[in-house]
């Protein structure tokens, strides 16, 4: 890290700690009557206010203290996007414990590893997720108690479960004192923990500090233009990188909050209805949820009018066809943003600068919107080649993207051997390959491990996937590099067609040839019913490469 120079002493209150608790404490002071809506498991909507939620948070903190939760304890959370989870987001870290967010899509084996590695003593679990908790519990000897969030006020004593030492979430709140004296935590203390879900190796722990999350909330609020007049809907799973930090940011500015509850890709009707009925103006999610949602909306006789709404899209590059579809059918602006578990997660956001808005054609603007956007103020960034040499911001020279800043992780928790993912001057190596153009816009071309190297040249799987999805018949696409006896690697494409649509491999190659050179086109295009995904909905390229590793070798025999 750079040497810190101490100048003339300031007179500011620099020892005032940036505790996340202050976000809700000040939120209630300023916006206490603002509404919070939460969709319940039966589809009905529960409503209360910031002030109501804050009292329940204090009661919860007192209730958790009564069963032995102490400062520094890790408290696991297995829950959906509900108002109860929102209460946990402030009550658990506010009392000095660490909120351990558990990915519902992990296998029981990986979940048990995360719980044991973090040494969690308590786990909060939604009643609908008891089977998952029961599968994990026998492998987690250090977990002392479970706190069950009951459905519809059901008495926990009547719930059949093999879990031991079970407490009722609602009873802890009911019995807890309505006032809690929040400790002034050192702002560098851990607020919450998320574990990475990469396709290689064990999950690695990222422990976010109070300072980290407080500053990140301010960055999200500023760069997303959220205000008190907005209604924010939590679509991103709250176990995934702090739900992308928007619920804290929305609370910071006093926006109306809506929690989507439990939903799946098979129950998009309820999610779509919630977005329309609650007049959502801000949300966030991955193309993995937005694309099926768009398909559902296309099938509606009456399209919802959501003009003015901004939906942040992350996890993977949003296809132009998806962004155009939302704009034309609903009036929603899809705003591309980028980040990772290690970055809390906001790193960049794509808003078209006023001077570019005047200079570019409409087609050029749509192409610009695909980029990951400008790096938000507060973070340092650089691009390096394989030897660590810094590359220019010219939009052409690609390299690995490195980040440094107050909400970027500096290390992984208790993960020997992971030190190589950090540089001596404090940058985290993202593993993403990309460029930054002369206007400051980041464009990712691939994951470092996913770049296709064919005949000494690089082919971007991300760009090829998005061009395939731009074909009217294609719903979803994945492109990977697989071994080739002559060219080292060649691209292999997997395509999922829209229901009732038809296309041939030659037609898709012809479509790709408008952007890609002939030598870059995939030798094989496979039409499939499903494309393998990871636990967070990303394309599982490791699995595809493994399954089809010999496809080009066979052709050469």
Secondary structure as GFF3:
##gff-version 3
##sequence-region A 1 557
A	DSSP	alpha_helix	21	31	.	.	.	ID=ss1
A	DSSP	beta_strand	35	39	.	.	.	ID=ss2
A	DSSP	beta_strand	45	49	.	.	.	ID=ss3
A	DSSP	alpha_helix	50	66	.	.	.	ID=ss4
A	DSSP	beta_strand	74	78	.	.	.	ID=ss5
A	DSSP	alpha_helix	83	94	.	.	.	ID=ss6
A	DSSP	beta_strand	98	101	.	.	.	ID=ss7
A	DSSP	alpha_helix	108	118	.	.	.	ID=ss8
A	DSSP	beta_strand	122	126	.	.	.	ID=ss9
A	DSSP	three_ten_helix	127	129	.	.	.	ID=ss10
A	DSSP	alpha_helix	130	137	.	.	.	ID=ss11
A	DSSP	beta_strand	145	149	.	.	.	ID=ss12
A	DSSP	three_ten_helix	151	153	.	.	.	ID=ss13
A	DSSP	three_ten_helix	156	158	.	.	.	ID=ss14
A	DSSP	beta_strand	166	168	.	.	.	ID=ss15
A	DSSP	alpha_helix	169	175	.	.	.	ID=ss16
A	DSSP	beta_strand	190	195	.	.	.	ID=ss17
A	DSSP	beta_strand	205	209	.	.	.	ID=ss18
A	DSSP	alpha_helix	210	224	.	.	.	ID=ss19
A	DSSP	beta_strand	231	234	.	.	.	ID=ss20
A	DSSP	three_ten_helix	241	245	.	.	.	ID=ss21
A	DSSP	alpha_helix	246	253	.	.	.	ID=ss22
A	DSSP	beta_strand	256	259	.	.	.	ID=ss23
A	DSSP	alpha_helix	268	277	.	.	.	ID=ss24
A	DSSP	beta_strand	282	286	.	.	.	ID=ss25
A	DSSP	alpha_helix	287	298	.	.	.	ID=ss26
A	DSSP	beta_strand	310	314	.	.	.	ID=ss27
A	DSSP	alpha_helix	320	330	.	.	.	ID=ss28
A	DSSP	beta_strand	333	339	.	.	.	ID=ss29
A	DSSP	three_ten_helix	341	343	.	.	.	ID=ss30
A	DSSP	beta_strand	346	349	.	.	.	ID=ss31
A	DSSP	alpha_helix	354	359	.	.	.	ID=ss32
A	DSSP	alpha_helix	362	369	.	.	.	ID=ss33
A	DSSP	beta_strand	373	375	.	.	.	ID=ss34
A	DSSP	beta_strand	379	384	.	.	.	ID=ss35
A	DSSP	beta_strand	399	405	.	.	.	ID=ss36
A	DSSP	three_ten_helix	418	421	.	.	.	ID=ss37
A	DSSP	beta_strand	428	436	.	.	.	ID=ss38
A	DSSP	beta_strand	441	447	.	.	.	ID=ss39
A	DSSP	beta_strand	452	454	.	.	.	ID=ss40
A	DSSP	beta_strand	457	459	.	.	.	ID=ss41
A	DSSP	alpha_helix	461	469	.	.	.	ID=ss42
A	DSSP	beta_strand	474	484	.	.	.	ID=ss43
A	DSSP	beta_strand	488	497	.	.	.	ID=ss44
A	DSSP	alpha_helix	505	512	.	.	.	ID=ss45
A	DSSP	three_ten_helix	518	520	.	.	.	ID=ss46
A	DSSP	beta_strand	524	527	.	.	.	ID=ss47
A	DSSP	alpha_helix	541	547	.	.	.	ID=ss48
A	DSSP	alpha_helix	551	556	.	.	.	ID=ss49
###
